[in-house]
Amino acid sequence: MAHPEQSTEERRASWTELFFDLVAVAGIGQLTHLLHRGPSLGEFGLYVLLYLAFWVVWACVTVYSNIEGEHAHTTMVFGCMFGLGVMMAAVAGVPDEHANVFAAIYVLVRIVSSSAWGRGRVVVDWPIAQMGAGTVPWIVSLWVPGPWKFALWALGLAIDLVTMFAVDADRLLAEANRRMMTRLRRAGRRGRDRFAGATPTLQALRADPAHLGERLGQYLIIVLGEGVISVIAAVSAEEWTVRVSVIGVGAFLSLIGMWALTLNFGFVPRLMGAAPGTVDLPRQRVMAVHCALSGSVATVAAGLGLVAGHPSGHLPVGIGWVLGGGLAAFFLVCGLSGLPSAGPRWLLRWPVPGLVVAVVLGWSAPHLGAVWLVIGVAVVLVVAVVAEVTRPRRPV
């Protein structure tokens, strides 16, 4: 099986890739309107579904650009970008009149991105790039009314996410080789052996880890930037009292804390095996962790903006859980992703305490009010940063 040669020259994200990342994250920012009323469980579930749909489309195109490099078709990337734009515009009409538009464009973008690979090439680091089973429930949903429509969306995304974990690279290559040999035998029996005198090979395509790590970090930075914009928009709409000022400062410190814990202290390099003493994880597992990490960061950022819009008075239960629950998910993902390299005792240093405090903050948010909730979030993140800064490092 042929493997493409890896260039020794370090690649950097192109302007096209950066443009695509900005559009994808803007779509996630568009989802915040689903949370404005203090979301019910159903509304939050829909938020998660739409986030996953945006992320899967972004990931499919990102892996394509990563592997193809300068040979990537810009028209294909821009076509998928346009599809993301239509999906963003449809969000305001979900779950009502625009739900079918959202689903149809999602399926179309997935088909276009998967067709770019061609035969004889196996993307071992991103199995769902060439496995379309996850799109089938989305296609069926076009003729199904809600809420079953959204259950089918969830099924399709679950198939994709499970595929990322369950499909082993060696098994994927072996299965692709088996299918190719089966087609060759059938063609030979029919007298249509186009490969007579030649031995066809499969090309195993693998991601460039350094470039992919840059894209993962770049995506997180843009998500955090969207959070800053959300907080600024909320604060600018309020009268600048002491309460509003404290909320604004606390929200900004919280976003800096998440930046430090995800990027400055090596969680993205750690995921990619680029930090000293870390384990090089399978790429599809890296992508799954990034999905959960960026989703939790986006949810916390959205929660900070929503809380900033309620500086006084009663804080809706749903908004409190958006912020507290998103923060709990953030600590959980950070802990699980750092465990292989930092060890189990490290979990007690800040991931587990942070998770517990975040759950308590989410539960008690209506009683605390906006100011104390944001102060609590900022304090627990700052404490986590200090704990990471002062953590004894293993000798390299």
C-alpha positions as CSV (number, residue, x, y, z in Angstrom):
1,M,0.0,0.0,0.0
2,A,1.5,3.3,-1.1
3,H,1.9,6.1,1.4
4,P,2.4,9.7,0.2
5,E,5.7,11.2,1.0
6,Q,5.7,13.7,3.9
7,S,7.3,17.0,3.3
8,T,10.0,18.1,5.8
9,E,9.0,21.7,5.4
10,E,6.8,23.0,8.1
11,R,3.3,24.0,6.8
12,R,1.3,26.9,8.0
13,A,-2.4,27.5,7.8
14,S,-3.2,29.4,4.5
15,W,-5.4,32.4,4.2
16,T,-8.1,30.2,2.6
17,E,-8.0,27.9,5.7
18,L,-8.2,30.9,8.1
19,F,-11.2,32.3,6.1
20,F,-12.9,29.0,6.3
21,D,-12.3,28.7,10.1
22,L,-13.8,32.2,10.7
23,V,-16.9,31.3,8.7
24,A,-17.3,28.0,10.6
25,V,-17.0,29.6,14.0
26,A,-19.4,32.4,13.0
27,G,-22.0,29.6,12.5
28,I,-21.4,28.5,16.1
29,G,-21.9,32.1,17.2
30,Q,-25.2,32.1,15.4
31,L,-26.4,29.2,17.6
32,T,-26.4,31.4,20.7
33,H,-29.9,32.7,19.9
34,L,-31.2,29.2,20.7
35,L,-30.1,29.8,24.3
36,H,-31.4,33.4,24.8
37,R,-34.6,32.6,26.6
38,G,-32.9,30.4,29.3
39,P,-33.1,27.2,27.3
40,S,-35.2,24.2,28.1
41,L,-33.6,20.8,27.9
42,G,-35.0,20.3,24.3
43,E,-33.6,23.7,23.2
44,F,-30.2,22.9,24.6
45,G,-30.3,19.5,22.9
46,L,-31.0,21.2,19.6
47,Y,-28.1,23.6,20.2
48,V,-25.8,20.6,20.7
49,L,-27.0,19.0,17.5
50,L,-26.5,22.0,15.4
51,Y,-23.1,22.6,16.9
52,L,-22.0,19.1,16.1
53,A,-23.3,19.5,12.5
54,F,-21.2,22.7,12.0
55,W,-18.2,21.0,13.6
56,V,-18.4,17.9,11.5
57,V,-18.6,19.9,8.3
58,W,-15.6,22.0,9.4
59,A,-13.6,18.9,10.3
60,C,-14.2,17.2,7.0
61,V,-13.0,20.2,5.0
62,T,-10.1,20.8,7.4
63,V,-8.8,17.3,7.1
64,Y,-9.2,17.6,3.3
65,S,-7.1,20.8,3.2
66,N,-4.6,19.3,5.6
67,I,-3.9,16.2,3.6
68,E,-4.1,17.8,0.1
69,G,-2.1,20.9,1.0
70,E,-1.4,23.1,-2.0
71,H,-3.2,20.6,-4.2
72,A,-6.5,21.3,-2.4
73,H,-9.2,22.7,-4.7
74,T,-10.1,26.2,-3.5
75,T,-13.4,26.0,-5.3
76,M,-14.4,23.0,-3.3
77,V,-13.4,24.7,0.0
78,F,-15.3,27.9,-1.0
79,G,-18.3,25.8,-2.1
80,C,-18.5,24.1,1.4
81,M,-18.0,27.6,2.9
82,F,-21.1,28.8,1.0
83,G,-23.0,25.8,2.3
84,L,-22.0,26.7,5.8
85,G,-23.3,30.2,5.2
86,V,-26.7,28.8,4.1
87,M,-26.8,26.6,7.2
88,M,-26.0,29.6,9.3
89,A,-28.8,31.6,7.7
90,A,-31.2,28.6,8.3
91,V,-30.5,28.4,12.1
92,A,-32.9,31.2,12.8
93,G,-35.7,29.1,11.3
94,V,-34.8,25.9,13.1
95,P,-36.8,24.0,14.4
96,D,-39.6,25.3,12.2
97,E,-39.6,26.3,8.5
98,H,-35.9,26.1,7.7
99,A,-35.1,22.7,9.3
100,N,-35.2,20.9,6.0
101,V,-32.9,23.5,4.3
102,F,-30.4,23.0,7.1
103,A,-30.5,19.2,6.7
104,A,-30.3,19.3,2.9
105,I,-27.3,21.6,2.8
106,Y,-25.6,19.5,5.5
107,V,-26.0,16.4,3.4
108,L,-24.9,18.2,0.2
109,V,-21.7,19.5,1.8
110,R,-20.9,16.1,3.2
111,I,-21.3,14.5,-0.2
112,V,-19.2,17.2,-1.9
113,S,-16.4,16.9,0.7
114,S,-16.3,13.1,0.5
115,S,-16.3,13.0,-3.3
116,A,-13.0,15.0,-3.4
117,W,-10.9,11.9,-2.4
118,G,-11.5,9.6,-5.4
119,R,-10.9,5.9,-5.6
120,G,-7.8,4.1,-4.4
121,R,-7.2,6.6,-1.6
122,V,-8.0,5.9,2.0
123,V,-8.2,8.6,4.6
124,V,-7.0,6.6,7.6
125,D,-7.0,9.5,10.1
126,W,-10.6,10.6,9.3
127,P,-12.8,7.6,8.5
128,I,-16.1,9.5,8.1
129,A,-14.6,11.4,5.2
130,Q,-15.4,8.4,3.1
131,M,-18.1,6.7,5.1
132,G,-21.5,8.2,4.4
133,A,-23.6,6.1,6.7
134,G,-24.1,9.1,9.1
135,T,-25.8,11.1,6.3
136,V,-28.5,8.5,5.7
137,P,-30.7,9.5,8.7
138,W,-30.3,13.2,7.7
139,I,-31.7,12.3,4.2
140,V,-34.6,10.4,5.7
141,S,-35.3,13.3,8.0
142,L,-36.3,15.5,5.0
143,W,-39.7,13.6,5.0
144,V,-40.1,13.2,8.7
145,P,-41.8,15.8,11.0
146,G,-40.3,17.1,14.2
147,P,-39.4,16.0,16.9
148,W,-38.5,12.7,15.1
149,K,-36.6,14.8,12.5
150,F,-34.2,15.9,15.2
151,A,-33.9,12.4,16.6
152,L,-32.7,11.3,13.1
153,W,-30.2,14.1,13.1
154,A,-28.9,12.9,16.4
155,L,-28.7,9.3,15.1
156,G,-26.7,10.4,12.1
157,L,-24.3,12.4,14.2
158,A,-24.0,9.5,16.7
159,I,-23.0,7.2,13.8
160,D,-20.3,9.6,12.7
161,L,-18.9,10.1,16.2
162,V,-18.9,6.4,17.0
163,T,-17.1,5.8,13.7
164,M,-14.4,8.1,14.7
165,F,-13.7,5.9,17.7
166,A,-14.5,2.5,16.5
167,V,-12.8,2.3,13.1
168,D,-9.1,1.4,13.5
169,A,-6.7,2.6,10.8
170,D,-5.3,-0.8,10.1
171,R,-8.8,-2.3,9.9
172,L,-9.8,0.5,7.6
173,L,-6.9,-0.2,5.2
174,A,-7.5,-3.9,5.3
175,E,-11.2,-3.6,4.5
176,A,-10.4,-1.2,1.6
177,N,-7.9,-3.6,0.2
178,R,-10.4,-6.5,0.6
179,R,-13.0,-4.6,-1.4
180,M,-10.5,-3.6,-4.1
181,M,-9.4,-7.2,-4.5
182,T,-13.0,-8.4,-4.6
183,R,-13.8,-5.9,-7.4
184,L,-10.7,-7.1,-9.3
185,R,-11.7,-10.7,-9.1
186,R,-15.2,-9.9,-10.3
187,A,-13.8,-7.8,-13.2
188,G,-11.4,-10.6,-14.2
189,R,-14.2,-13.2,-14.3
190,R,-16.2,-10.9,-16.6
191,G,-13.2,-10.4,-18.9
192,R,-12.9,-6.7,-18.0
193,D,-9.7,-6.7,-16.0
194,R,-8.4,-3.2,-16.6
195,F,-5.4,-3.9,-14.4
196,A,-3.9,-6.8,-16.4
197,G,-0.1,-6.7,-16.0
198,A,-0.3,-4.1,-13.2
199,T,-0.7,-4.4,-9.5
200,P,-3.1,-1.7,-8.2
201,T,-2.2,-0.2,-4.8
202,L,-4.1,1.8,-2.2
203,Q,-2.8,5.2,-1.1
204,A,-3.1,5.6,2.6
205,L,-3.6,9.3,3.4
206,R,-2.5,10.6,6.8
207,A,-2.8,14.0,8.4
208,D,0.1,16.4,8.9
209,P,0.1,16.5,12.8
210,A,1.8,19.9,13.1
211,H,-0.4,21.6,10.6
212,L,-3.5,19.9,12.1
213,G,-2.5,21.1,15.6
214,E,-2.3,24.6,14.3
215,R,-5.8,24.4,12.8
216,L,-7.2,23.0,16.0
217,G,-5.7,25.8,18.1
218,Q,-6.7,28.4,15.5
219,Y,-10.3,27.2,15.7
220,L,-10.3,27.5,19.6
221,I,-8.8,31.0,19.4
222,I,-11.6,32.1,17.1
223,V,-14.2,30.5,19.4
224,L,-12.8,32.5,22.3
225,G,-12.8,35.6,20.2
226,E,-16.5,35.1,19.5
227,G,-17.0,34.9,23.3
228,V,-15.3,38.3,23.7
229,I,-17.6,39.7,21.0
230,S,-20.6,38.3,22.7
231,V,-19.7,39.7,26.1
232,I,-18.9,43.1,24.6
233,A,-22.3,43.2,22.8
234,A,-24.1,42.3,26.0
235,V,-22.3,44.8,28.2
236,S,-22.6,47.7,25.7
237,A,-26.4,47.3,25.7
238,E,-26.5,47.8,29.5
239,E,-26.1,50.8,31.7
240,W,-22.5,50.8,33.0
241,T,-23.1,50.2,36.7
242,V,-20.7,48.5,39.1
243,R,-22.5,45.2,38.6
244,V,-22.1,45.4,34.8
245,S,-18.4,46.3,35.2
246,V,-17.7,43.4,37.5
247,I,-19.5,41.0,35.1
248,G,-17.5,42.4,32.2
249,V,-14.1,42.0,33.9
250,G,-15.0,38.6,35.3
251,A,-16.1,37.3,31.9
252,F,-12.9,38.6,30.3
253,L,-10.7,36.9,32.9
254,S,-12.7,33.7,32.4
255,L,-12.0,33.7,28.7
256,I,-8.3,34.3,29.3
257,G,-8.3,31.4,31.8
258,M,-9.8,29.1,29.2
259,W,-7.3,30.3,26.6
260,A,-4.4,29.6,29.0
261,L,-5.6,26.1,29.9
262,T,-6.4,25.0,26.4
263,L,-3.5,26.6,24.4
264,N,-0.8,28.3,26.5
265,F,-0.2,25.2,28.7
266,G,-0.1,22.8,25.9
267,F,-3.4,20.9,25.7
268,V,-3.6,21.2,21.9
269,P,0.1,20.3,21.5
270,R,-0.5,17.5,24.1
271,L,-3.4,16.1,22.0
272,M,-1.1,16.1,18.9
273,G,1.8,14.5,20.8
274,A,3.9,17.5,20.1
275,A,4.6,18.4,23.8
276,P,7.6,16.7,25.5
277,G,6.8,13.4,27.1
278,T,3.3,13.1,25.6
279,V,1.6,10.2,23.9
280,D,0.8,10.5,20.2
281,L,-2.9,9.7,20.1
282,P,-4.8,8.4,17.0
283,R,-5.8,11.4,14.9
284,Q,-9.5,10.5,15.0
285,R,-9.5,10.5,18.8
286,V,-7.7,13.8,18.7
287,M,-10.5,15.2,16.6
288,A,-13.2,13.8,18.9
289,V,-11.5,15.4,21.9
290,H,-11.3,18.7,20.0
291,C,-15.0,18.5,19.2
292,A,-15.8,18.2,22.9
293,L,-13.3,20.8,24.0
294,S,-14.3,23.5,21.5
295,G,-18.0,22.8,22.2
296,S,-17.5,23.3,25.9
297,V,-15.5,26.5,25.3
298,A,-18.2,27.8,22.9
299,T,-20.9,27.0,25.5
300,V,-19.1,28.8,28.3
301,A,-18.4,31.8,26.0
302,A,-22.1,31.9,25.1
303,G,-23.1,31.5,28.7
304,L,-20.9,34.5,29.7
305,G,-22.6,36.6,27.1
306,L,-26.1,35.6,28.2
307,V,-25.3,36.2,31.9
308,A,-23.9,39.6,31.0
309,G,-27.3,40.4,29.5
310,H,-28.9,39.8,32.9
311,P,-26.8,41.9,35.3
312,S,-29.5,42.3,37.9
313,G,-32.7,40.5,39.0
314,H,-33.5,36.8,38.7
315,L,-31.2,34.7,36.5
316,P,-33.1,32.1,34.5
317,V,-32.2,28.5,35.5
318,G,-31.4,27.5,31.9
319,I,-28.8,30.3,31.5
320,G,-27.1,29.3,34.8
321,W,-26.8,25.8,33.5
322,V,-25.5,26.8,30.2
323,L,-22.6,28.6,31.9
324,G,-22.1,26.1,34.8
325,G,-22.7,23.0,32.7
326,G,-20.4,24.2,29.9
327,L,-17.7,24.9,32.4
328,A,-18.1,21.4,34.0
329,A,-17.8,19.9,30.5
330,F,-14.7,22.0,29.9
331,F,-12.9,20.7,33.1
332,L,-14.0,17.1,32.2
333,V,-12.5,17.2,28.7
334,C,-9.3,18.9,29.9
335,G,-8.9,16.2,32.6
336,L,-9.5,13.3,30.3
337,S,-7.2,14.7,27.5
338,G,-4.4,15.5,30.0
339,L,-4.6,12.2,31.9
340,P,-2.4,10.1,29.7
341,S,0.6,12.4,30.0
342,A,0.0,14.1,33.4
343,G,-1.1,11.1,35.4
344,P,-4.1,10.4,37.7
345,R,-2.8,12.5,40.7
346,W,-2.8,15.6,38.5
347,L,-6.6,15.2,38.1
348,L,-7.0,16.2,41.8
349,R,-4.9,19.3,41.2
350,W,-7.6,21.2,39.3
351,P,-9.7,19.3,36.8
352,V,-11.8,17.4,39.3
353,P,-12.2,20.3,41.8
354,G,-13.0,22.6,38.9
355,L,-15.7,20.1,37.7
356,V,-17.3,19.9,41.1
357,V,-17.3,23.7,41.6
358,A,-18.7,24.2,38.1
359,V,-21.7,21.9,38.8
360,V,-22.4,23.7,42.1
361,L,-22.3,27.0,40.3
362,G,-24.7,25.8,37.7
363,W,-27.1,24.4,40.3
364,S,-27.0,27.5,42.5
365,A,-27.0,30.1,39.7
366,P,-30.5,31.4,40.3
367,H,-29.7,32.1,43.9
368,L,-26.3,33.5,43.3
369,G,-27.3,36.0,40.6
370,A,-25.2,37.1,37.6
371,V,-22.5,38.9,39.4
372,W,-21.5,36.2,41.9
373,L,-21.9,33.5,39.2
374,V,-19.4,35.2,36.9
375,I,-17.1,35.9,39.9
376,G,-17.3,32.2,40.8
377,V,-16.5,31.1,37.2
378,A,-13.6,33.5,36.9
379,V,-12.1,32.5,40.3
380,V,-12.2,28.7,39.6
381,L,-10.5,29.3,36.2
382,V,-7.9,31.5,37.6
383,V,-7.2,29.0,40.4
384,A,-6.8,26.3,37.8
385,V,-4.3,28.4,35.8
386,V,-2.3,29.0,39.0
387,A,-2.4,25.3,39.8
388,E,-1.1,24.5,36.3
389,V,1.6,27.2,36.4
390,T,2.9,25.9,39.8
391,R,2.7,22.2,38.9
392,P,6.0,20.3,39.2
393,R,7.0,19.2,35.7
394,R,8.3,15.7,35.0
395,P,12.0,15.7,33.9
396,V,12.3,15.3,30.2
